[in-house]
Amino acid sequence: MSETGYRQILKNGVWTQNTGFVALLGLCPLLATSNSVVNGLGLGLATTLVLLMSNVAISLIRNLVRPEVRIPVFVMVIACVVTAVELAMHAFLPGLYTVLGIFIPLIVTNCCVIGRAEAFAFKHGVAKSAVDGIATGLGFMLALVLLGAIREILGQGTLLGQAELLFGESGKSLTLHLVDNYRGFLLAILPPGAFIGLGCLIAIKNVLDARVRRRAETRPAVVLREAGV
């Protein structure tokens, strides 16, 4: 693992070991806040920032922390980072901060954050730990945004609704109304809709991965056949 390249770290975090679709970590915020693209994007960006900062901090102090007390140290570092991110969101994005509510401070308890600290940042240098934090955060944000898009489209007939919460007044022009006079599909924005949507996304990912594996397995045989072997 210590020889893992940057490209492989990115691939693992965003796709191969995606937090939401493969590891199934952080399901509470994933399911609870993904009723719109903006909510998912906002929490995803906050989580990515926390992962980046906490991974870098833990990598910097890893040689100073005894293994016996590493978990309490991880929690303390992550809590400090989350508090800083929470205060920044409260100051600069008050509307989004109000909508996301308790799920911003609850990033402290997100298993993927402390999991990356234990599995990666505590064992690698600063540069790779930073890339791992960004990749893991982007993978979590991908799950949030895709699930939020599905639920928002089916539930409200819009995309990027209330974008002004994240992008300011200019975000109002970003909202897309896909269906005129749409009466909504209540199940999509309720908790059961989140479970169903996540299950569908996991199934789609598994199908895509299976196709890639089949192509990789058949490619050598095709090459040999074309070479006349």
C-alpha positions as CSV (number, residue, x, y, z in Angstrom):
1,M,0.0,0.0,0.0
2,S,2.9,2.3,0.7
3,E,3.8,2.2,-3.0
4,T,0.3,3.2,-4.2
5,G,0.6,5.8,-6.9
6,Y,-1.5,9.0,-7.1
7,R,-3.6,7.8,-10.0
8,Q,-4.5,4.6,-8.1
9,I,-5.3,6.6,-5.0
10,L,-7.7,8.8,-7.0
11,K,-9.3,5.8,-8.7
12,N,-9.8,4.0,-5.4
13,G,-11.3,7.0,-3.6
14,V,-13.6,8.1,-6.4
15,W,-14.7,4.7,-7.8
16,T,-13.1,1.4,-6.8
17,Q,-13.5,1.9,-3.1
18,N,-16.2,4.6,-3.2
19,T,-17.4,5.4,0.3
20,G,-21.1,5.4,-0.5
21,F,-21.3,2.7,-3.2
22,V,-18.8,0.2,-2.0
23,A,-17.7,0.7,1.6
24,L,-21.2,1.9,2.5
25,L,-19.9,4.3,5.1
26,G,-21.5,7.6,6.1
27,L,-25.0,6.3,5.2
28,C,-26.8,8.4,7.7
29,P,-25.8,11.8,6.1
30,L,-25.8,10.3,2.7
31,L,-29.5,9.2,3.0
32,A,-30.7,12.1,5.1
33,T,-29.3,15.1,3.2
34,S,-29.5,13.8,-0.4
35,N,-33.0,15.1,-1.2
36,S,-31.5,17.7,-3.6
37,V,-28.3,18.3,-5.6
38,V,-27.5,21.5,-3.7
39,N,-27.7,19.8,-0.3
40,G,-25.6,16.9,-1.4
41,L,-23.0,19.2,-3.0
42,G,-22.8,21.3,0.1
43,L,-22.3,18.4,2.5
44,G,-19.9,16.7,0.0
45,L,-17.7,19.8,-0.3
46,A,-17.7,20.2,3.5
47,T,-16.7,16.5,4.0
48,T,-14.0,16.7,1.3
49,L,-12.5,19.7,3.1
50,V,-12.6,17.9,6.4
51,L,-11.0,14.8,4.9
52,L,-8.2,16.9,3.2
53,M,-7.4,18.9,6.3
54,S,-7.6,16.0,8.8
55,N,-5.5,13.7,6.6
56,V,-2.8,16.3,6.2
57,A,-2.8,17.1,9.9
58,I,-2.6,13.4,11.0
59,S,0.1,12.7,8.4
60,L,2.2,15.5,9.8
61,I,2.0,14.3,13.4
62,R,2.0,10.6,12.7
63,N,5.6,10.1,14.0
64,L,4.8,11.9,17.2
65,V,1.7,9.9,18.2
66,R,2.0,6.6,20.0
67,P,-0.1,3.8,18.4
68,E,-1.9,3.2,21.7
69,V,-3.5,6.7,21.7
70,R,-3.9,7.3,18.0
71,I,-7.7,7.0,18.0
72,P,-8.4,9.7,20.6
73,V,-5.9,11.9,18.8
74,F,-7.6,11.3,15.5
75,V,-11.0,12.2,17.0
76,M,-9.6,15.4,18.5
77,V,-7.9,16.5,15.2
78,I,-11.1,15.7,13.2
79,A,-13.3,17.5,15.7
80,C,-11.1,20.7,15.5
81,V,-11.2,20.6,11.7
82,V,-15.0,20.1,11.6
83,T,-15.5,22.9,14.1
84,A,-13.5,25.2,11.8
85,V,-15.5,24.2,8.7
86,E,-18.8,24.5,10.6
87,L,-17.9,28.1,11.7
88,A,-16.9,29.0,8.2
89,M,-20.1,27.7,6.7
90,H,-22.1,29.5,9.4
91,A,-20.4,32.8,8.4
92,F,-20.3,32.5,4.6
93,L,-23.2,30.1,3.8
94,P,-25.8,30.7,6.5
95,G,-28.7,29.4,4.4
96,L,-27.0,26.1,3.5
97,Y,-25.8,25.8,7.1
98,T,-29.3,26.1,8.4
99,V,-30.6,23.5,5.9
100,L,-27.9,20.9,6.6
101,G,-28.2,21.6,10.4
102,I,-26.9,18.8,12.6
103,F,-25.3,16.9,9.8
104,I,-22.3,19.4,9.6
105,P,-21.0,18.8,13.1
106,L,-21.9,15.1,12.7
107,I,-19.1,14.8,10.1
108,V,-16.9,14.1,13.2
109,T,-18.6,10.8,13.5
110,N,-18.5,9.9,9.8
111,C,-16.8,6.6,9.6
112,C,-15.1,7.4,6.3
113,V,-13.2,10.3,7.9
114,I,-11.7,8.5,10.8
115,G,-11.3,5.4,8.6
116,R,-9.0,7.2,6.2
117,A,-7.1,8.6,9.1
118,E,-6.5,5.1,10.4
119,A,-6.0,3.3,7.1
120,F,-4.1,5.8,5.1
121,A,-3.0,9.1,6.7
122,F,-1.3,7.5,9.7
123,K,0.8,5.4,7.4
124,H,1.7,7.7,4.5
125,G,3.3,11.1,3.8
126,V,1.5,14.4,3.5
127,A,1.2,14.5,-0.3
128,K,-0.4,11.1,-0.7
129,S,-2.6,11.7,2.4
130,A,-3.9,14.9,0.9
131,V,-4.7,13.2,-2.4
132,D,-6.4,10.4,-0.6
133,G,-8.5,12.8,1.4
134,I,-9.6,14.7,-1.8
135,A,-10.3,11.4,-3.6
136,T,-12.4,9.9,-0.8
137,G,-14.3,13.2,-0.4
138,L,-15.0,13.4,-4.1
139,G,-16.2,9.8,-4.1
140,F,-18.6,10.6,-1.2
141,M,-19.7,13.8,-3.0
142,L,-20.3,11.8,-6.2
143,A,-22.7,9.5,-4.2
144,L,-24.4,12.5,-2.6
145,V,-24.9,14.4,-5.8
146,L,-26.1,11.5,-8.0
147,L,-28.6,10.4,-5.3
148,G,-29.7,14.0,-4.8
149,A,-30.2,14.5,-8.5
150,I,-32.4,11.4,-8.8
151,R,-34.5,12.3,-5.8
152,E,-34.8,15.9,-6.8
153,I,-35.8,15.2,-10.3
154,L,-38.4,12.5,-9.4
155,G,-39.6,14.3,-6.3
156,Q,-39.8,17.9,-7.4
157,G,-39.2,17.9,-11.2
158,T,-36.3,20.3,-10.8
159,L,-32.5,20.2,-10.8
160,L,-30.3,22.5,-8.7
161,G,-33.3,23.9,-6.8
162,Q,-32.3,26.5,-4.2
163,A,-28.9,26.9,-5.8
164,E,-28.7,30.3,-4.2
165,L,-28.0,28.6,-0.9
166,L,-24.6,27.6,-2.2
167,F,-23.8,30.0,-5.0
168,G,-25.5,33.2,-3.7
169,E,-28.1,35.3,-5.6
170,S,-26.5,34.3,-9.0
171,G,-27.5,30.7,-8.2
172,K,-31.2,31.4,-8.8
173,S,-30.6,31.3,-12.5
174,L,-29.1,27.8,-12.3
175,T,-32.3,26.1,-11.2
176,L,-33.7,24.0,-14.0
177,H,-37.5,23.2,-14.1
178,L,-37.6,20.0,-16.1
179,V,-41.3,19.4,-16.0
180,D,-44.0,22.1,-16.0
181,N,-46.7,21.9,-13.4
182,Y,-45.1,18.8,-11.9
183,R,-47.0,17.7,-8.9
184,G,-44.1,15.7,-7.4
185,F,-43.5,12.1,-6.4
186,L,-43.5,12.1,-2.6
187,L,-41.8,8.7,-2.2
188,A,-38.6,10.1,-3.8
189,I,-38.0,12.7,-1.2
190,L,-38.9,10.5,1.8
191,P,-36.4,8.2,3.5
192,P,-37.6,5.1,1.6
193,G,-36.8,6.8,-1.6
194,A,-33.3,7.4,-0.5
195,F,-32.8,3.7,0.2
196,I,-34.3,2.7,-3.1
197,G,-32.3,5.3,-5.0
198,L,-29.0,4.2,-3.4
199,G,-29.8,0.6,-4.1
200,C,-30.3,1.4,-7.8
201,L,-27.0,3.4,-8.0
202,I,-25.1,0.5,-6.4
203,A,-26.6,-1.9,-8.9
204,I,-25.7,0.3,-11.8
205,K,-22.1,0.6,-10.5
206,N,-21.9,-3.2,-10.1
207,V,-23.1,-3.7,-13.7
208,L,-20.5,-1.2,-15.1
209,D,-17.7,-2.8,-13.1
210,A,-18.7,-6.3,-14.3
211,R,-18.6,-5.1,-17.9
212,V,-15.2,-3.6,-17.4
213,R,-13.9,-6.9,-15.9
214,R,-15.3,-8.9,-18.8
215,R,-13.7,-6.7,-21.3
216,A,-10.4,-6.9,-19.4
217,E,-10.6,-10.7,-19.4
218,T,-11.5,-11.1,-23.1
219,R,-8.9,-8.5,-24.4
220,P,-5.9,-10.8,-24.1
221,A,-7.7,-13.5,-26.1
222,V,-8.7,-11.1,-28.8
223,V,-5.1,-9.8,-29.0
224,L,-3.7,-13.3,-29.4
225,R,-6.3,-14.2,-32.0
226,E,-5.5,-11.1,-34.0
227,A,-1.8,-11.9,-33.8
228,G,-2.5,-15.4,-35.2
229,V,-1.4,-17.3,-32.0
